[in-house]
């Protein structure tokens, strides 16, 4: 019993259609995966920016309570910022009249080697140590650039994240609100 030429052609056409369907499903799955990865990166970036904003907002509006490092990057922006902090190991420290008790410093620094922004805490010190600031915890990954600049009585933050075929630029302005 043999196969005729027509039966062989029909079998090849059916096999080709099945292969195309499988390839189409694989490609659609890959596109969905890439979108999911990009969505997660955008969500992580938003959370990181919220951590930065909250910490800066909790700081003192006194001009001496904000330190920039390293030196100006040429465009008026800096790759690191340290602010007076009332954060302690057991929560937020309050002093007289319910005002924050400035017990240390919180610093955000861009680490080009890791492509990340790190939060480094300096509890219980009156003066922030000189950079480089090692350690801390990573608050943002896939960071292409991070700059902080002073605009009158507020701080402008720009963070550019770069992932697979995607660049996301986040910019916000923060007013430190404590005295």
Secondary structure by P-SEA (a helix, b strand, c coil): ccccaaaaaaaaaaaaaaaaaaaaaaaaaaaaaaaaaaaaaaaaaaaaaaaaaaaaaacccccccccccccccccccccccccccccccccccccccccccccbbbbbbbbccccbbbbbbbccccccccccccccccccccccbbbbbbcccbbbbbbbbbcccbbbbbbbccccccc
